[in-house]
Amino acid sequence: MKSLFDKVSAGCSKLTTEEYSTSFSLGIKLLDKKFHGPIYAIYGFVRFADEIVDSFHEYDKAALLRHFREETYKAITDKISLNPILNSFQSVYHTFNIEQELVDTFLDSMEMDLHQHFYTRSIYEQYILGSAEVVGLMCLKVFTEGNDAIYNQLRTPAMKLGAAFQKVNFLRDVKSDSQQLGRHYFPLVNLEHFTNGDKFAIEAEISADFQAALTGIFALPLSSRKGVYLAYAYYQVLFKKIKSLPAQRIMNERVRVPNTQKLGIMLQTYLFPFNLLQQ
């Protein structure tokens, strides 16, 4: 009856996704149904690790993350875990042949959040690789379903899309990251004197990442294209809002996209760009 436990585990991953991210949950709805469970499982895994380093301030984060890493490796080795989030993830890991290196690199970046406060360019790129780019590659493993040729073709665009999402998140959360968590992700930027010039330079880098990612989105199999495009469209709206504000506004407020607007983006993605997405 392990199938029942696996079903419960999958439900926990889905609940985690829906509770923590409206935008990600909406994107999953536009994927082929066969991908819903696997992507919920990946999101649940990365969300739990992220919560350890971002939210559990009253606890020993280093010990919690170390235990989570050990339990992740054990779940992968044993092909089961009594932690339902890890049980779901290990199943996806094996089903879609996710490389151990992707898991290691992700967890290494989470550990960086415990110790790293000011980022050089090389450390910044290393952090983005682990926290975002490899997550994109895990999802790409699912979407390409064992087709190594398509996976290798789309690796770079998938990484660029993950990087763009993460950098937009950095701009959106720059106030809380710097003032509450003491993290200064952007290299060579003095956030105490954050200027419009600093912001424009970061935005130019993000725009280049988005542009590099877009051709990859349209090359995805139809079964995943609309869902990934929806995530892209949502982040474009968020990015546009951020770009419209001066640097000091970004340092004093968190830009949001209302849920009603997210639903509108979903509907537009579902109906309007049909011909474009069929290319």
Accessible surface in RSA format (square Angstrom, percent):
REM  Atomic radii and reference values for relative SASA: ProtOr
REM  Chains: A
REM  Algorithm: Lee & Richards
REM  Probe-radius: 1.40
REM  Slices: 20
REM RES _ NUM      All-atoms   Total-Side   Main-Chain    Non-polar    All polar
REM                ABS   REL    ABS   REL    ABS   REL    ABS   REL    ABS   REL
RES MET A   1   186.36  96.5 134.49  89.0  51.86 123.5 104.90  89.2  81.46 107.9
RES LYS A   2    81.39  39.7  69.86  42.9  11.53  27.4  63.37  57.0  18.03  19.2
RES SER A   3    83.56  70.6  70.87  94.6  12.69  29.2  51.51 109.7  32.05  44.9
RES LEU A   4    98.58  54.9  95.45  68.3   3.12   7.8  98.57  69.2   0.01   0.0
RES PHE A   5    57.80  28.9  54.29  33.6   3.50   9.1  57.03  34.6   0.77   2.2
RES ASP A   6    51.83  36.3  47.65  47.4   4.17   9.9  24.89  58.6  26.94  26.9
RES LYS A   7   151.39  73.9 141.01  86.5  10.38  24.7  91.08  82.0  60.31  64.2
RES VAL A   8    82.02  54.0  74.73  67.7   7.29  17.6  80.72  70.1   1.30   3.5
RES SER A   9     0.34   0.3   0.34   0.5   0.00   0.0   0.34   0.7   0.00   0.0
RES ALA A  10    43.48  40.0  39.86  61.5   3.62   8.2  41.58  58.6   1.89   5.0
RES GLY A  11    37.50  46.2   0.00   N/A  37.50  46.2  31.90  87.5   5.60  12.5
RES CYS A  12    40.53  30.7  37.14  41.4   3.39   8.0   7.92  20.1  32.61  35.2
RES SER A  13     0.23   0.2   0.23   0.3   0.00   0.0   0.23   0.5   0.00   0.0
RES LYS A  14    91.06  44.4  91.06  55.9   0.00   0.0  33.09  29.8  57.97  61.8
RES LEU A  15   103.45  57.6 102.08  73.0   1.38   3.5 103.07  72.4   0.39   1.0
RES THR A  16    13.19   9.4  10.02  10.2   3.16   7.5   3.47   4.7   9.72  14.7
RES THR A  17     0.00   0.0   0.00   0.0   0.00   0.0   0.00   0.0   0.00   0.0
RES GLU A  18    69.34  39.8  52.05  39.4  17.29  41.2  20.29  39.2  49.05  40.0
RES GLU A  19   132.23  75.9  99.94  75.6  32.29  76.9  28.78  55.7 103.44  84.5
RES TYR A  20   103.73  48.4  75.38  42.9  28.36  73.8  46.93  35.3  56.80  70.0
RES SER A  21    18.26  15.4  13.15  17.5   5.11  11.8  10.04  21.4   8.22  11.5
RES THR A  22    52.90  37.6  44.88  45.5   8.02  19.1  22.20  29.8  30.70  46.4
RES SER A  23    24.55  20.7  18.07  24.1   6.48  14.9   5.63  12.0  18.92  26.5
RES PHE A  24    71.57  35.8  65.10  40.3   6.47  16.8  70.69  42.9   0.88   2.5
RES SER A  25     8.34   7.1   8.30  11.1   0.04   0.1   8.30  17.7   0.04   0.1
RES LEU A  26    15.60   8.7  15.60  11.2   0.00   0.0  15.60  11.0   0.00   0.0
RES GLY A  27     6.20   7.7   0.00   N/A   6.20   7.7   6.17  16.9   0.04   0.1
RES ILE A  28     3.39   1.9   2.72   2.0   0.67   1.6   2.77   2.0   0.62   1.7
RES LYS A  29   100.94  49.2  82.02  50.3  18.92  45.1  48.48  43.6  52.47  55.9
RES LEU A  30    26.35  14.7  10.24   7.3  16.11  40.5  13.05   9.2  13.30  35.8
RES LEU A  31    12.98   7.2   5.41   3.9   7.56  19.0   5.69   4.0   7.29  19.6
RES ASP A  32    61.85  43.3  49.34  49.1  12.51  29.6  12.65  29.8  49.19  49.1
RES LYS A  33   172.85  84.3 161.09  98.8  11.75  28.0 103.45  93.1  69.39  73.9
RES LYS A  34   110.59  54.0  84.41  51.8  26.19  62.4  62.75  56.5  47.84  51.0
RES PHE A  35     1.44   0.7   1.44   0.9   0.00   0.0   1.44   0.9   0.00   0.0
RES HIS A  36    40.33  22.0  40.33  28.0   0.00   0.0  27.46  28.3  12.87  15.0
RES GLY A  37    32.54  40.1   0.00   N/A  32.54  40.1  24.78  68.0   7.76  17.4
RES PRO A  38    20.53  15.0  20.21  18.4   0.33   1.2  20.27  16.7   0.27   1.7
RES ILE A  39     3.59   2.0   3.58   2.7   0.01   0.0   3.58   2.6   0.01   0.0
RES TYR A  40    11.82   5.5  11.82   6.7   0.00   0.0   8.06   6.1   3.76   4.6
RES ALA A  41     2.31   2.1   2.31   3.6   0.00   0.0   2.31   3.3   0.00   0.0
RES ILE A  42     1.84   1.0   1.84   1.4   0.00   0.0   1.84   1.3   0.00   0.0
RES TYR A  43    17.29   8.1  16.00   9.1   1.29   3.4  16.97  12.8   0.32   0.4
RES GLY A  44     0.00   0.0   0.00   N/A   0.00   0.0   0.00   0.0   0.00   0.0
RES PHE A  45     0.00   0.0   0.00   0.0   0.00   0.0   0.00   0.0   0.00   0.0
RES VAL A  46    19.09  12.6  18.16  16.4   0.93   2.3  18.22  15.8   0.87   2.4
RES ARG A  47    53.91  22.6  51.89  26.4   2.02   4.8   2.58   3.5  51.32  31.1
RES PHE A  48    70.25  35.1  68.07  42.2   2.18   5.7  69.25  42.0   1.00   2.9
RES ALA A  49     0.00   0.0   0.00   0.0   0.00   0.0   0.00   0.0   0.00   0.0
RES ASP A  50    33.01  23.1  33.01  32.9   0.00   0.0   8.35  19.6  24.67  24.6
RES GLU A  51    21.18  12.2  21.18  16.0   0.00   0.0   3.31   6.4  17.87  14.6
RES ILE A  52    12.17   6.9  12.17   9.1   0.00   0.0  12.17   8.8   0.00   0.0
RES VAL A  53     0.36   0.2   0.00   0.0   0.36   0.9   0.00   0.0   0.36   1.0
RES ASP A  54    40.06  28.1  33.01  32.9   7.05  16.7   9.90  23.3  30.16  30.1
RES SER A  55    46.26  39.1  31.15  41.6  15.10  34.8  18.78  40.0  27.48  38.5
RES PHE A  56    72.84  36.4  72.49  44.9   0.35   0.9  72.84  44.2   0.00   0.0
RES HIS A  57   107.23  58.6  79.62  55.3  27.61  70.6  58.33  60.1  48.89  56.9
RES GLU A  58   145.40  83.5 106.74  80.8  38.66  92.1  66.48 128.6  78.93  64.4
RES TYR A  59   144.76  67.6 127.12  72.3  17.63  45.9  86.98  65.4  57.77  71.2
RES ASP A  60    93.24  65.3  77.62  77.3  15.63  36.9  39.50  93.0  53.74  53.6
RES LYS A  61    39.48  19.3  35.94  22.1   3.53   8.4  21.29  19.2  18.18  19.4
RES ALA A  62    41.75  38.4  36.65  56.6   5.09  11.6  37.07  52.2   4.68  12.4
RES ALA A  63    31.95  29.4  27.72  42.8   4.23   9.6  28.07  39.5   3.88  10.3
RES LEU A  64    66.22  36.9  63.44  45.4   2.78   7.0  64.08  45.0   2.14   5.8
RES LEU A  65     4.98   2.8   4.98   3.6   0.00   0.0   4.98   3.5   0.00   0.0
RES ARG A  66   135.96  57.1 130.53  66.5   5.43  12.9  55.58  76.0  80.38  48.7
RES HIS A  67   104.37  57.0 103.10  71.7   1.28   3.3  67.66  69.7  36.71  42.7
RES PHE A  68    13.57   6.8  11.95   7.4   1.61   4.2  13.57   8.2   0.00   0.0
RES ARG A  69    44.75  18.8  44.75  22.8   0.00   0.0  23.98  32.8  20.78  12.6
RES GLU A  70    95.74  55.0  88.91  67.3   6.83  16.3  40.15  77.7  55.59  45.4
RES GLU A  71    54.41  31.2  53.88  40.8   0.54   1.3   9.12  17.6  45.29  37.0
RES THR A  72     0.73   0.5   0.58   0.6   0.15   0.4   0.67   0.9   0.06   0.1
RES TYR A  73    68.54  32.0  66.84  38.0   1.69   4.4  63.65  47.8   4.89   6.0
RES LYS A  74   119.87  58.5 114.43  70.2   5.45  13.0  82.97  74.7  36.90  39.3
RES ALA A  75     2.47   2.3   1.13   1.7   1.33   3.0   1.90   2.7   0.57   1.5
RES ILE A  76    14.74   8.4  13.27   9.9   1.47   3.5  13.27   9.6   1.47   4.0
RES THR A  77   109.52  77.9  82.38  83.5  27.14  64.7  64.54  86.7  44.98  68.0
RES ASP A  78    65.32  45.8  40.24  40.1  25.08  59.3  16.61  39.1  48.71  48.6
RES LYS A  79   122.77  59.9 116.55  71.5   6.22  14.8  60.67  54.6  62.10  66.1
RES ILE A  80    73.78  42.0  69.74  52.0   4.04   9.7  69.74  50.2   4.04  11.0
RES SER A  81    11.47   9.7   3.79   5.1   7.68  17.7   9.80  20.9   1.67   2.3
RES LEU A  82   158.77  88.4 136.37  97.6  22.40  56.3 136.92  96.2  21.85  58.8
RES ASN A  83    47.22  32.6  38.80  37.5   8.43  20.3  17.63  42.4  29.59  28.6
RES PRO A  84    40.73  29.7  40.73  37.1   0.00   0.0  40.73  33.6   0.00   0.0
RES ILE A  85     3.51   2.0   3.51   2.6   0.00   0.0   3.51   2.5   0.00   0.0
RES LEU A  86     0.94   0.5   0.59   0.4   0.35   0.9   0.59   0.4   0.35   0.9
RES ASN A  87     1.45   1.0   1.18   1.1   0.27   0.6   0.00   0.0   1.45   1.4
RES SER A  88    10.85   9.2   3.69   4.9   7.16  16.5   9.52  20.3   1.33   1.9
RES PHE A  89     1.37   0.7   1.37   0.9   0.00   0.0   1.37   0.8   0.00   0.0
RES GLN A  90     6.50   3.6   6.50   4.8   0.00   0.0   0.29   0.6   6.21   4.7
RES SER A  91    52.68  44.5  48.12  64.2   4.56  10.5  19.91  42.4  32.77  45.9
RES VAL A  92    11.25   7.4  10.65   9.6   0.60   1.5  11.25   9.8   0.00   0.0
RES TYR A  93    24.62  11.5  24.21  13.8   0.41   1.1  10.94   8.2  13.68  16.9
RES HIS A  94    61.64  33.7  46.31  32.2  15.33  39.2  35.89  37.0  25.75  30.0
RES THR A  95    90.87  64.6  61.87  62.7  29.00  69.1  51.33  68.9  39.54  59.8
RES PHE A  96    30.82  15.4  25.91  16.1   4.90  12.8  28.87  17.5   1.94   5.6
RES ASN A  97   103.71  71.5  93.02  89.9  10.69  25.7  28.10  67.6  75.62  73.1
RES ILE A  98     4.92   2.8   0.00   0.0   4.92  11.9   0.00   0.0   4.92  13.4
RES GLU A  99    67.86  39.0  61.33  46.4   6.53  15.6  46.94  90.8  20.92  17.1
RES GLN A 100    66.29  37.1  61.70  45.1   4.59  10.9  46.31  98.6  19.98  15.2
RES GLU A 101   125.59  72.1 120.64  91.3   4.95  11.8  38.34  74.2  87.25  71.2
RES LEU A 102    11.49   6.4  11.49   8.2   0.00   0.0  11.49   8.1   0.00   0.0
RES VAL A 103     0.00   0.0   0.00   0.0   0.00   0.0   0.00   0.0   0.00   0.0
RES ASP A 104    43.86  30.7  43.86  43.7   0.00   0.0  16.00  37.7  27.86  27.8
RES THR A 105    28.03  19.9  26.65  27.0   1.38   3.3  13.89  18.7  14.14  21.4
RES PHE A 106     3.37   1.7   3.37   2.1   0.00   0.0   3.37   2.0   0.00   0.0
RES LEU A 107     0.08   0.0   0.07   0.1   0.01   0.0   0.07   0.1   0.01   0.0
RES ASP A 108    65.60  45.9  62.62  62.3   2.97   7.0  18.48  43.5  47.11  47.0
RES SER A 109     1.82   1.5   1.72   2.3   0.10   0.2   0.00   0.0   1.82   2.5
RES MET A 110     4.65   2.4   4.65   3.1   0.00   0.0   4.63   3.9   0.02   0.0
RES GLU A 111    73.46  42.2  73.46  55.6   0.00   0.0  15.35  29.7  58.11  47.4
RES MET A 112    28.85  14.9  24.68  16.3   4.17   9.9  28.07  23.9   0.78   1.0
RES ASP A 113     7.17   5.0   0.83   0.8   6.34  15.0   0.00   0.0   7.17   7.1
RES LEU A 114    36.79  20.5  11.69   8.4  25.10  63.1  14.91  10.5  21.88  58.9
RES HIS A 115   120.73  66.0  99.03  68.8  21.70  55.5  76.05  78.4  44.68  52.0
RES GLN A 116    47.77  26.7  46.23  33.8   1.54   3.7   2.92   6.2  44.86  34.0
RES HIS A 117    82.05  44.8  79.28  55.1   2.77   7.1  57.49  59.2  24.57  28.6
RES PHE A 118   138.33  69.2 130.40  80.8   7.93  20.6 130.95  79.4   7.39  21.1
RES TYR A 119    10.14   4.7   0.02   0.0  10.12  26.3   1.26   0.9   8.88  10.9
RES THR A 120    76.57  54.5  71.46  72.4   5.11  12.2  75.10 100.9   1.47   2.2
RES ARG A 121   103.38  43.4  99.61  50.8   3.77   9.0  57.14  78.1  46.24  28.0
RES SER A 122    78.86  66.6  67.82  90.5  11.04  25.4  51.86 110.4  26.99  37.8
RES ILE A 123    46.84  26.7  46.70  34.8   0.14   0.3  46.84  33.7   0.00   0.0
RES TYR A 124     3.57   1.7   3.57   2.0   0.00   0.0   1.35   1.0   2.22   2.7
RES GLU A 125    90.07  51.7  83.42  63.1   6.65  15.8  31.61  61.1  58.46  47.7
RES GLN A 126    98.35  55.0  92.35  67.5   6.01  14.3  31.15  66.3  67.20  51.0
RES TYR A 127     6.91   3.2   6.91   3.9   0.00   0.0   0.13   0.1   6.78   8.4
RES ILE A 128     4.43   2.5   4.43   3.3   0.00   0.0   4.43   3.2   0.00   0.0
RES LEU A 129    63.22  35.2  63.22  45.2   0.00   0.0  63.22  44.4   0.00   0.0
RES GLY A 130     0.00   0.0   0.00   N/A   0.00   0.0   0.00   0.0   0.00   0.0
RES SER A 131    13.98  11.8   1.10   1.5  12.88  29.7   1.10   2.3  12.88  18.0
RES ALA A 132    11.72  10.8   6.45  10.0   5.27  12.0   9.95  14.0   1.77   4.7
RES GLU A 133    28.45  16.3  28.45  21.5   0.00   0.0   0.42   0.8  28.03  22.9
RES VAL A 134     4.12   2.7   4.12   3.7   0.00   0.0   4.12   3.6   0.00   0.0
RES VAL A 135    25.46  16.8  25.46  23.0   0.00   0.0  25.46  22.1   0.00   0.0
RES GLY A 136    18.89  23.3   0.00   N/A  18.89  23.3  15.77  43.3   3.12   7.0
RES LEU A 137     2.02   1.1   2.02   1.4   0.00   0.0   2.02   1.4   0.00   0.0
RES MET A 138     0.00   0.0   0.00   0.0   0.00   0.0   0.00   0.0   0.00   0.0
RES CYS A 139    16.27  12.3  16.27  18.1   0.00   0.0   6.84  17.3   9.44  10.2
RES LEU A 140     4.33   2.4   3.72   2.7   0.61   1.5   4.06   2.9   0.27   0.7
RES LYS A 141    23.29  11.4  23.17  14.2   0.11   0.3   5.00   4.5  18.29  19.5
RES VAL A 142     0.00   0.0   0.00   0.0   0.00   0.0   0.00   0.0   0.00   0.0
RES PHE A 143    14.68   7.3  13.55   8.4   1.13   2.9  13.55   8.2   1.13   3.2
RES THR A 144     8.04   5.7   1.40   1.4   6.63  15.8   1.64   2.2   6.40   9.7
RES GLU A 145    89.01  51.1  60.58  45.8  28.43  67.7  22.05  42.7  66.96  54.7
RES GLY A 146    54.19  66.8   0.00   N/A  54.19  66.8  30.28  83.1  23.91  53.5
RES ASN A 147    65.82  45.4  56.51  54.6   9.31  22.4  19.85  47.8  45.97  44.4
RES ASP A 148    88.08  61.7  84.28  83.9   3.80   9.0  26.94  63.4  61.14  61.0
RES ALA A 149    76.62  70.4  58.80  90.7  17.82  40.5  67.54  95.1   9.08  24.1
RES ILE A 150    50.60  28.8  50.54  37.7   0.06   0.1  50.60  36.4   0.00   0.0
RES TYR A 151     8.06   3.8   8.06   4.6   0.00   0.0   8.06   6.1   0.00   0.0
RES ASN A 152    93.20  64.3  75.96  73.4  17.24  41.5  25.13  60.5  68.07  65.8
RES GLN A 153   117.41  65.7  90.34  66.0  27.07  64.4  43.40  92.4  74.01  56.1
RES LEU A 154     5.29   2.9   5.21   3.7   0.08   0.2   5.21   3.7   0.08   0.2
RES ARG A 155    80.71  33.9  80.71  41.1   0.00   0.0  17.56  24.0  63.15  38.3
RES THR A 156    83.75  59.6  83.00  84.1   0.75   1.8  48.06  64.5  35.69  54.0
RES PRO A 157    21.58  15.7  20.51  18.7   1.07   3.9  20.97  17.3   0.61   3.8
RES ALA A 158    18.13  16.7   9.04  13.9   9.10  20.7  16.24  22.9   1.89   5.0
RES MET A 159    41.09  21.3  41.05  27.2   0.04   0.1  33.17  28.2   7.92  10.5
RES LYS A 160    77.45  37.8  77.42  47.5   0.03   0.1  28.06  25.3  49.40  52.6
RES LEU A 161    16.30   9.1  16.30  11.7   0.00   0.0  16.30  11.4   0.00   0.0
RES GLY A 162     8.74  10.8   0.00   N/A   8.74  10.8   7.96  21.8   0.79   1.8
RES ALA A 163     3.07   2.8   3.07   4.7   0.00   0.0   3.07   4.3   0.00   0.0
RES ALA A 164     0.00   0.0   0.00   0.0   0.00   0.0   0.00   0.0   0.00   0.0
RES PHE A 165    37.39  18.7  37.39  23.2   0.00   0.0  37.39  22.7   0.00   0.0
RES GLN A 166    24.85  13.9  23.52  17.2   1.33   3.2   2.26   4.8  22.59  17.1
RES LYS A 167    14.84   7.2  14.84   9.1   0.00   0.0   2.23   2.0  12.61  13.4
RES VAL A 168     0.00   0.0   0.00   0.0   0.00   0.0   0.00   0.0   0.00   0.0
RES ASN A 169    31.32  21.6  31.07  30.0   0.25   0.6   5.63  13.6  25.68  24.8
RES PHE A 170     8.70   4.4   7.49   4.6   1.21   3.1   7.62   4.6   1.07   3.1
RES LEU A 171     0.00   0.0   0.00   0.0   0.00   0.0   0.00   0.0   0.00   0.0
RES ARG A 172    39.26  16.5  37.31  19.0   1.95   4.6   2.47   3.4  36.78  22.3
RES ASP A 173    24.84  17.4  23.59  23.5   1.25   3.0   6.18  14.6  18.66  18.6
RES VAL A 174     4.15   2.7   3.28   3.0   0.87   2.1   4.14   3.6   0.01   0.0
RES LYS A 175    75.08  36.6  75.08  46.1   0.00   0.0  33.29  30.0  41.79  44.5
RES SER A 176    33.21  28.1  32.45  43.3   0.76   1.8  23.79  50.7   9.42  13.2
RES ASP A 177    17.41  12.2  17.41  17.3   0.00   0.0   2.12   5.0  15.29  15.2
RES SER A 178    13.87  11.7   3.96   5.3   9.91  22.8   3.74   8.0  10.13  14.2
RES GLN A 179   111.37  62.3  73.39  53.6  37.98  90.4  38.43  81.8  72.94  55.3
RES GLN A 180   138.69  77.6 103.27  75.5  35.42  84.3  36.44  77.6 102.25  77.5
RES LEU A 181    39.81  22.2  23.15  16.6  16.65  41.9  27.78  19.5  12.03  32.4
RES GLY A 182    29.76  36.7   0.00   N/A  29.76  36.7  25.88  71.0   3.88   8.7
RES ARG A 183     8.95   3.8   8.21   4.2   0.74   1.8   0.15   0.2   8.80   5.3
RES HIS A 184    32.71  17.9  32.06  22.3   0.65   1.7  18.60  19.2  14.11  16.4
RES TYR A 185    11.19   5.2   9.16   5.2   2.03   5.3   4.98   3.7   6.21   7.7
RES PHE A 186    10.91   5.5   5.74   3.6   5.17  13.4   5.74   3.5   5.17  14.8
RES PRO A 187    16.43  12.0   8.55   7.8   7.88  28.7   8.85   7.3   7.58  47.1
RES LEU A 188   180.76 100.7 137.66  98.5  43.10 108.3 149.88 105.3  30.87  83.1
RES VAL A 189    26.70  17.6  12.17  11.0  14.53  35.0  13.81  12.0  12.89  35.0
RES ASN A 190    85.99  59.3  73.70  71.2  12.30  29.6  36.81  88.6  49.18  47.5
RES LEU A 191    10.78   6.0   4.95   3.5   5.83  14.7   5.39   3.8   5.40  14.5
RES GLU A 192   146.79  84.3 115.79  87.6  30.99  73.8  43.89  84.9 102.89  84.0
RES HIS A 193   125.89  68.8 115.80  80.5  10.09  25.8  79.03  81.4  46.87  54.5
RES PHE A 194     4.37   2.2   0.00   0.0   4.37  11.4   0.00   0.0   4.37  12.5
RES THR A 195    69.22  49.2  64.31  65.2   4.92  11.7  63.29  85.0   5.93   9.0
RES ASN A 196    69.27  47.8  64.94  62.8   4.33  10.4  13.11  31.6  56.16  54.3
RES GLY A 197    46.79  57.7   0.00   N/A  46.79  57.7  35.01  96.1  11.78  26.4
RES ASP A 198    37.05  26.0  32.63  32.5   4.43  10.5   3.33   7.8  33.72  33.6
RES LYS A 199     0.81   0.4   0.81   0.5   0.00   0.0   0.24   0.2   0.57   0.6
RES PHE A 200   118.64  59.4 113.71  70.4   4.93  12.8 114.71  69.5   3.94  11.3
RES ALA A 201    67.16  61.8  50.57  78.0  16.59  37.7  59.94  84.4   7.22  19.1
RES ILE A 202    15.77   9.0  13.85  10.3   1.92   4.6  15.70  11.3   0.07   0.2
RES GLU A 203    11.04   6.3  10.74   8.1   0.30   0.7   5.80  11.2   5.24   4.3
RES ALA A 204    64.23  59.1  50.34  77.7  13.89  31.6  57.80  81.4   6.43  17.0
RES GLU A 205    49.31  28.3  41.44  31.3   7.88  18.8  29.27  56.6  20.04  16.4
RES ILE A 206     0.00   0.0   0.00   0.0   0.00   0.0   0.00   0.0   0.00   0.0
RES SER A 207    47.13  39.8  40.84  54.5   6.28  14.5  33.05  70.4  14.08  19.7
RES ALA A 208    63.45  58.3  49.57  76.5  13.89  31.6  58.20  82.0   5.25  13.9
RES ASP A 209     8.32   5.8   8.07   8.0   0.25   0.6   0.25   0.6   8.07   8.1
RES PHE A 210     4.90   2.5   4.90   3.0   0.00   0.0   4.90   3.0   0.00   0.0
RES GLN A 211   119.13  66.6 115.27  84.2   3.86   9.2  46.95  99.9  72.18  54.7
RES ALA A 212    41.35  38.0  25.80  39.8  15.55  35.4  36.53  51.4   4.82  12.8
RES ALA A 213     0.65   0.6   0.02   0.0   0.64   1.5   0.02   0.0   0.64   1.7
RES LEU A 214    38.11  21.2  38.11  27.3   0.00   0.0  38.11  26.8   0.00   0.0
RES THR A 215    94.61  67.3  86.23  87.4   8.37  20.0  73.60  98.9  21.01  31.8
RES GLY A 216     5.52   6.8   0.00   N/A   5.52   6.8   5.02  13.8   0.50   1.1
RES ILE A 217     4.63   2.6   3.30   2.5   1.33   3.2   3.70   2.7   0.93   2.5
RES PHE A 218    40.51  20.3  33.97  21.0   6.53  17.0  34.35  20.8   6.15  17.6
RES ALA A 219    43.63  40.1  19.69  30.4  23.94  54.5  27.85  39.2  15.78  41.8
RES LEU A 220     9.72   5.4   9.47   6.8   0.25   0.6   9.47   6.7   0.25   0.7
RES PRO A 221    38.23  27.9  27.21  24.8  11.02  40.1  38.12  31.5   0.11   0.7
RES LEU A 222   100.89  56.2  81.01  58.0  19.88  50.0  81.07  56.9  19.82  53.3
RES SER A 223    28.40  24.0  15.80  21.1  12.60  29.0  21.60  46.0   6.79   9.5
RES SER A 224     0.16   0.1   0.00   0.0   0.16   0.4   0.16   0.3   0.00   0.0
RES ARG A 225    18.93   7.9  18.93   9.6   0.00   0.0   0.95   1.3  17.97  10.9
RES LYS A 226    34.43  16.8  34.15  21.0   0.28   0.7  26.10  23.5   8.32   8.9
RES GLY A 227     3.27   4.0   0.00   N/A   3.27   4.0   1.20   3.3   2.07   4.6
RES VAL A 228    19.16  12.6  16.24  14.7   2.92   7.0  19.16  16.6   0.00   0.0
RES TYR A 229    38.43  17.9  38.43  21.9   0.00   0.0   5.12   3.9  33.30  41.1
RES LEU A 230     5.50   3.1   5.50   3.9   0.00   0.0   5.50   3.9   0.00   0.0
RES ALA A 231    24.42  22.5  21.45  33.1   2.97   6.8  24.42  34.4   0.00   0.0
RES TYR A 232    25.57  11.9  25.57  14.5   0.00   0.0   9.26   7.0  16.31  20.1
RES ALA A 233    17.56  16.1  14.40  22.2   3.16   7.2  17.01  24.0   0.55   1.5
RES TYR A 234    17.60   8.2  17.60  10.0   0.00   0.0   8.25   6.2   9.35  11.5
RES TYR A 235    29.76  13.9  29.76  16.9   0.00   0.0  10.91   8.2  18.85  23.2
RES GLN A 236    57.42  32.1  54.14  39.6   3.28   7.8  19.07  40.6  38.34  29.1
RES VAL A 237    37.71  24.8  36.04  32.6   1.67   4.0  37.52  32.6   0.19   0.5
RES LEU A 238     0.56   0.3   0.56   0.4   0.00   0.0   0.56   0.4   0.00   0.0
RES PHE A 239     3.71   1.9   3.71   2.3   0.00   0.0   3.71   2.3   0.00   0.0
RES LYS A 240   150.79  73.6 149.67  91.8   1.12   2.7  92.30  83.1  58.49  62.3
RES LYS A 241    68.93  33.6  65.19  40.0   3.74   8.9  27.20  24.5  41.73  44.4
RES ILE A 242     0.00   0.0   0.00   0.0   0.00   0.0   0.00   0.0   0.00   0.0
RES LYS A 243    91.88  44.8  75.80  46.5  16.08  38.3  31.71  28.5  60.17  64.1
RES SER A 244    86.21  72.8  48.03  64.1  38.18  88.0  48.86 104.0  37.35  52.3
RES LEU A 245    29.22  16.3  25.63  18.3   3.59   9.0  26.98  18.9   2.24   6.0
RES PRO A 246    66.69  48.6  59.43  54.2   7.27  26.4  65.60  54.2   1.09   6.8
RES ALA A 247     2.27   2.1   2.13   3.3   0.15   0.3   2.13   3.0   0.15   0.4
RES GLN A 248    97.20  54.4  95.85  70.1   1.35   3.2  62.28 132.6  34.92  26.5
RES ARG A 249   109.03  45.8 107.35  54.7   1.69   4.0  40.33  55.1  68.70  41.6
RES ILE A 250     0.66   0.4   0.66   0.5   0.00   0.0   0.66   0.5   0.00   0.0
RES MET A 251    15.85   8.2  15.61  10.3   0.24   0.6  15.61  13.3   0.24   0.3
RES ASN A 252    93.79  64.7  79.31  76.6  14.49  34.9  23.24  55.9  70.55  68.2
RES GLU A 253    66.33  38.1  60.72  45.9   5.62  13.4  26.78  51.8  39.56  32.3
RES ARG A 254    99.70  41.9  80.42  41.0  19.28  45.9  35.42  48.4  64.28  39.0
RES VAL A 255    12.09   8.0   7.64   6.9   4.45  10.7  12.00  10.4   0.09   0.2
RES ARG A 256   160.40  67.3 145.64  74.2  14.76  35.1  56.88  77.7 103.52  62.7
RES VAL A 257     6.28   4.1   0.00   0.0   6.28  15.1   0.00   0.0   6.28  17.0
RES PRO A 258    71.08  51.8  59.99  54.7  11.09  40.3  71.08  58.7   0.00   0.0
RES ASN A 259    85.04  58.6  78.88  76.2   6.16  14.8  21.61  52.0  63.43  61.3
RES THR A 260   110.39  78.5  99.40 100.8  10.98  26.2  82.29 110.5  28.10  42.5
RES GLN A 261    67.23  37.6  59.10  43.2   8.13  19.4  30.24  64.4  36.98  28.0
RES LYS A 262    28.18  13.7  26.32  16.2   1.85   4.4   2.95   2.7  25.23  26.9
RES LEU A 263    98.51  54.9  94.14  67.3   4.37  11.0  94.50  66.4   4.01  10.8
RES GLY A 264    38.50  47.5   0.00   N/A  38.50  47.5  33.14  90.9   5.36  12.0
RES ILE A 265    14.05   8.0  12.63   9.4   1.43   3.4  13.21   9.5   0.85   2.3
RES MET A 266    35.61  18.4  35.61  23.6   0.00   0.0  29.37  25.0   6.24   8.3
RES LEU A 267   104.93  58.4 102.39  73.3   2.54   6.4 104.73  73.6   0.20   0.5
RES GLN A 268   109.83  61.4 103.32  75.5   6.51  15.5  29.22  62.2  80.61  61.1
RES THR A 269     3.55   2.5   2.38   2.4   1.18   2.8   1.18   1.6   2.38   3.6
RES TYR A 270   118.60  55.4 115.20  65.5   3.40   8.8  66.54  50.0  52.06  64.2
RES LEU A 271   108.65  60.5  91.48  65.4  17.17  43.2  93.78  65.9  14.87  40.0
RES PHE A 272   160.90  80.5 137.78  85.3  23.12  60.2 144.15  87.4  16.75  47.9
RES PRO A 273     9.89   7.2   5.87   5.3   4.02  14.6   9.89   8.2   0.00   0.0
RES PHE A 274    98.28  49.2  98.28  60.9   0.00   0.0  98.28  59.6   0.00   0.0
RES ASN A 275   123.33  85.1 116.33 112.4   7.01  16.9  34.24  82.4  89.10  86.1
RES LEU A 276    70.67  39.4  66.57  47.6   4.10  10.3  68.49  48.1   2.18   5.9
RES LEU A 277     2.85   1.6   2.85   2.0   0.00   0.0   2.85   2.0   0.00   0.0
RES GLN A 278    82.91  46.4  61.52  45.0  21.39  50.9  23.58  50.2  59.33  45.0
RES GLN A 279   140.69  78.7  95.71  69.9  44.98 107.1  69.62 148.2  71.07  53.9
END  Absolute sums over single chains surface
CHAIN  1 A    13406.2      11425.4       1980.8       7885.9       5520.4
END  Absolute sums over all chains
TOTAL         13406.2      11425.4       1980.8       7885.9       5520.4
